[in-house]
Amino acid sequence: MHVNLDVTVFRLAMRAVIINFALTEMRDVMGNKPVNDVRILGNIVITPLLLARDRFNEAITNIADDLDRDGAIQRFEYCFELVWKTLKRILDHKGILVNANPRDIFRYAAKESLISDPLPWFDFLEKRNKTSHMYKEEVAVEIAAIFPEFKLELDAVVENIQKL
C-alpha cells in the first residue's frame, strides 16, 4: 500500500510539474507576458499542444536513464491527452458531435483527414492507459518503445491541424 501511495504522489507531482512547465513556457522571457496564442479555426488555441510536442521531442532525444525515460513517458501522456482533446474541439467546431471516447474521436478525425489512420492512435491510447503502471519496468520499456512512431504521428497531426 505504501508503494502505491508513493507512486500516486509521484504521478500527481509530475503532472503538476508538466502543467506548470507548459504554462511557464507560454510566457515571454523579456516581460513575463503571455506569448501570442496560436489559434486555428478562429478560436481553438493549440499553443499548449505545440509546446508539449516540442518538449516531448526534446525529452526523447535525451534519454540517458530511467528517470529521463519516465519523464519522457509523462510528456507522451500529456501530448496524447492534448491531441485527442484538440481533435475533439476541431470536430465539435465542424459540427461533428462525437462523444468523449478517444477511439471515436480518432475514427472521425481519420474521416476528416486530420490523421491518416486511427489504428496507431488506438495503440497509443492503449499505451497511454498503461502509464498508470509505469512503475513496472517492463511496462515503461513497452511505452518508450512507441516513441519514434508517436513522434511521427504527432508531427503529422500537428501539421494537419495547423493548416486549418
C-alpha positions as a Markdown table, in Angstrom:
| # | Residue | x | y | z |
|---|---|---|---|---|
| 1 | Met | 0.0 | 0.0 | 0.0 |
| 2 | His | 2.8 | 2.4 | 0.8 |
| 3 | Val | 4.4 | 1.9 | -2.6 |
| 4 | Asn | 1.1 | 2.6 | -4.4 |
| 5 | Leu | 0.7 | 5.8 | -2.4 |
| 6 | Asp | 4.3 | 6.9 | -3.3 |
| 7 | Val | 3.6 | 6.2 | -7.0 |
| 8 | Thr | 0.4 | 8.1 | -6.9 |
| 9 | Val | 2.0 | 11.1 | -5.2 |
| 10 | Phe | 4.9 | 11.0 | -7.7 |
| 11 | Arg | 2.4 | 10.9 | -10.7 |
| 12 | Leu | 0.5 | 13.8 | -9.3 |
| 13 | Ala | 3.6 | 15.8 | -8.7 |
| 14 | Met | 4.9 | 15.0 | -12.2 |
| 15 | Arg | 1.6 | 16.2 | -13.8 |
| 16 | Ala | 1.8 | 19.4 | -11.8 |
| 17 | Val | 5.3 | 20.0 | -13.0 |
| 18 | Ile | 4.4 | 19.4 | -16.6 |
| 19 | Ile | 1.4 | 21.6 | -16.5 |
| 20 | Asn | 3.4 | 24.3 | -14.7 |
| 21 | Phe | 6.2 | 24.0 | -17.2 |
| 22 | Ala | 3.7 | 24.3 | -20.2 |
| 23 | Leu | 2.3 | 27.4 | -18.6 |
| 24 | Thr | 5.7 | 28.9 | -17.9 |
| 25 | Glu | 6.8 | 28.2 | -21.5 |
| 26 | Met | 3.8 | 30.3 | -22.6 |
| 27 | Arg | 5.4 | 33.4 | -21.1 |
| 28 | Asp | 7.7 | 35.8 | -22.8 |
| 29 | Val | 11.2 | 35.8 | -21.3 |
| 30 | Met | 11.5 | 39.6 | -21.5 |
| 31 | Gly | 8.4 | 40.7 | -19.7 |
| 32 | Asn | 6.8 | 37.5 | -18.4 |
| 33 | Lys | 3.8 | 38.3 | -20.6 |
| 34 | Pro | 1.9 | 35.5 | -22.3 |
| 35 | Val | 3.1 | 34.9 | -25.8 |
| 36 | Asn | 0.5 | 35.1 | -28.6 |
| 37 | Asp | -1.6 | 32.0 | -28.7 |
| 38 | Val | -1.6 | 30.0 | -31.9 |
| 39 | Arg | -5.2 | 29.6 | -32.9 |
| 40 | Ile | -6.9 | 27.5 | -35.6 |
| 41 | Leu | -10.4 | 27.9 | -36.9 |
| 42 | Gly | -10.6 | 31.3 | -35.2 |
| 43 | Asn | -10.9 | 30.2 | -31.6 |
| 44 | Ile | -9.2 | 26.9 | -30.9 |
| 45 | Val | -5.9 | 27.5 | -29.1 |
| 46 | Ile | -3.2 | 25.0 | -30.0 |
| 47 | Thr | -0.2 | 26.7 | -28.2 |
| 48 | Pro | -0.1 | 24.1 | -25.4 |
| 49 | Leu | -0.1 | 21.3 | -27.9 |
| 50 | Leu | 2.8 | 22.9 | -29.8 |
| 51 | Leu | 4.8 | 23.4 | -26.7 |
| 52 | Ala | 4.1 | 19.9 | -25.4 |
| 53 | Arg | 5.2 | 18.4 | -28.7 |
| 54 | Asp | 8.5 | 20.4 | -28.6 |
| 55 | Arg | 9.1 | 19.2 | -25.0 |
| 56 | Phe | 8.3 | 15.6 | -25.9 |
| 57 | Asn | 10.7 | 15.8 | -28.9 |
| 58 | Glu | 13.4 | 17.2 | -26.6 |
| 59 | Ala | 12.8 | 14.5 | -24.0 |
| 60 | Ile | 13.1 | 11.6 | -26.3 |
| 61 | Thr | 16.4 | 12.8 | -27.7 |
| 62 | Asn | 18.0 | 12.9 | -24.3 |
| 63 | Ile | 17.0 | 9.6 | -22.6 |
| 64 | Ala | 20.1 | 8.6 | -20.6 |
| 65 | Asp | 18.5 | 6.7 | -17.7 |
| 66 | Asp | 15.2 | 5.5 | -16.1 |
| 67 | Leu | 14.4 | 9.0 | -14.8 |
| 68 | Asp | 14.7 | 10.5 | -18.2 |
| 69 | Arg | 12.6 | 7.7 | -19.7 |
| 70 | Asp | 9.9 | 8.2 | -17.0 |
| 71 | Gly | 9.9 | 12.0 | -17.7 |
| 72 | Ala | 9.5 | 11.3 | -21.4 |
| 73 | Ile | 6.6 | 9.0 | -20.6 |
| 74 | Gln | 4.9 | 11.8 | -18.7 |
| 75 | Arg | 5.4 | 14.1 | -21.8 |
| 76 | Phe | 4.0 | 11.4 | -24.0 |
| 77 | Glu | 0.9 | 11.2 | -21.8 |
| 78 | Tyr | 0.5 | 14.9 | -21.8 |
| 79 | Cys | 0.8 | 15.1 | -25.6 |
| 80 | Phe | -1.6 | 12.3 | -26.2 |
| 81 | Glu | -4.2 | 14.0 | -24.0 |
| 82 | Leu | -3.8 | 17.3 | -25.8 |
| 83 | Val | -4.0 | 15.7 | -29.2 |
| 84 | Trp | -7.3 | 13.9 | -28.7 |
| 85 | Lys | -8.9 | 16.8 | -26.9 |
| 86 | Thr | -7.8 | 19.2 | -29.6 |
| 87 | Leu | -9.2 | 16.9 | -32.2 |
| 88 | Lys | -12.5 | 16.8 | -30.3 |
| 89 | Arg | -12.7 | 20.6 | -30.3 |
| 90 | Ile | -12.0 | 20.6 | -34.0 |
| 91 | Leu | -14.7 | 18.1 | -34.7 |
| 92 | Asp | -17.1 | 20.0 | -32.5 |
| 93 | His | -16.3 | 23.2 | -34.4 |
| 94 | Lys | -17.1 | 21.3 | -37.7 |
| 95 | Gly | -20.5 | 20.3 | -36.3 |
| 96 | Ile | -19.4 | 16.6 | -35.9 |
| 97 | Leu | -20.7 | 15.7 | -32.4 |
| 98 | Val | -18.7 | 12.9 | -31.1 |
| 99 | Asn | -18.9 | 11.5 | -27.5 |
| 100 | Ala | -15.8 | 11.9 | -25.4 |
| 101 | Asn | -14.5 | 8.5 | -26.2 |
| 102 | Pro | -10.9 | 8.9 | -27.7 |
| 103 | Arg | -11.4 | 5.9 | -30.0 |
| 104 | Asp | -14.4 | 7.6 | -31.6 |
| 105 | Ile | -12.5 | 10.9 | -31.8 |
| 106 | Phe | -9.7 | 9.2 | -33.7 |
| 107 | Arg | -12.1 | 7.4 | -36.1 |
| 108 | Tyr | -13.8 | 10.7 | -37.0 |
| 109 | Ala | -10.5 | 12.5 | -37.2 |
| 110 | Ala | -9.4 | 10.0 | -39.8 |
| 111 | Lys | -12.6 | 10.5 | -41.8 |
| 112 | Glu | -11.9 | 14.3 | -41.7 |
| 113 | Ser | -8.2 | 13.7 | -42.8 |
| 114 | Leu | -6.9 | 15.2 | -39.6 |
| 115 | Ile | -5.0 | 11.9 | -39.1 |
| 116 | Ser | -4.2 | 9.3 | -41.7 |
| 117 | Asp | -5.1 | 6.2 | -39.8 |
| 118 | Pro | -6.8 | 5.7 | -36.4 |
| 119 | Leu | -5.0 | 2.4 | -35.7 |
| 120 | Pro | -1.7 | 3.8 | -34.5 |
| 121 | Trp | -3.7 | 6.1 | -32.2 |
| 122 | Phe | -5.6 | 3.2 | -30.8 |
| 123 | Asp | -2.2 | 1.7 | -29.9 |
| 124 | Phe | -1.0 | 5.0 | -28.3 |
| 125 | Leu | -4.3 | 5.0 | -26.3 |
| 126 | Glu | -3.5 | 1.5 | -25.0 |
| 127 | Lys | 0.0 | 2.7 | -24.0 |
| 128 | Arg | -1.4 | 5.9 | -22.5 |
| 129 | Asn | -3.7 | 3.8 | -20.4 |
| 130 | Lys | -0.7 | 1.7 | -19.2 |
| 131 | Thr | 1.1 | 4.8 | -17.9 |
| 132 | Ser | -0.6 | 4.4 | -14.6 |
| 133 | His | 1.5 | 1.2 | -14.3 |
| 134 | Met | 4.8 | 2.7 | -15.4 |
| 135 | Tyr | 6.4 | 1.8 | -12.1 |
| 136 | Lys | 6.7 | -1.7 | -13.6 |
| 137 | Glu | 9.9 | -1.8 | -15.7 |
| 138 | Glu | 8.6 | -3.9 | -18.5 |
| 139 | Val | 5.6 | -1.5 | -19.0 |
| 140 | Ala | 7.8 | 1.5 | -19.0 |
| 141 | Val | 10.1 | -0.1 | -21.7 |
| 142 | Glu | 7.0 | -1.1 | -23.7 |
| 143 | Ile | 5.7 | 2.5 | -23.6 |
| 144 | Ala | 9.0 | 4.0 | -24.5 |
| 145 | Ala | 9.3 | 1.7 | -27.5 |
| 146 | Ile | 6.5 | 3.5 | -29.3 |
| 147 | Phe | 8.1 | 7.0 | -29.0 |
| 148 | Pro | 9.6 | 7.0 | -32.6 |
| 149 | Glu | 6.2 | 6.2 | -34.1 |
| 150 | Phe | 4.3 | 8.5 | -31.8 |
| 151 | Lys | 6.7 | 11.3 | -32.8 |
| 152 | Leu | 5.9 | 10.8 | -36.5 |
| 153 | Glu | 2.2 | 10.7 | -35.9 |
| 154 | Leu | 2.3 | 13.6 | -33.5 |
| 155 | Asp | 4.2 | 15.8 | -36.0 |
| 156 | Ala | 1.8 | 14.8 | -38.8 |
| 157 | Val | -1.4 | 15.6 | -36.8 |
| 158 | Val | 0.1 | 19.0 | -35.7 |
| 159 | Glu | 1.0 | 19.8 | -39.3 |
| 160 | Asn | -2.6 | 18.9 | -40.4 |
| 161 | Ile | -4.3 | 21.0 | -37.8 |
| 162 | Gln | -2.0 | 24.0 | -38.4 |
| 163 | Lys | -3.4 | 24.1 | -42.0 |
| 164 | Leu | -6.9 | 24.6 | -40.7 |
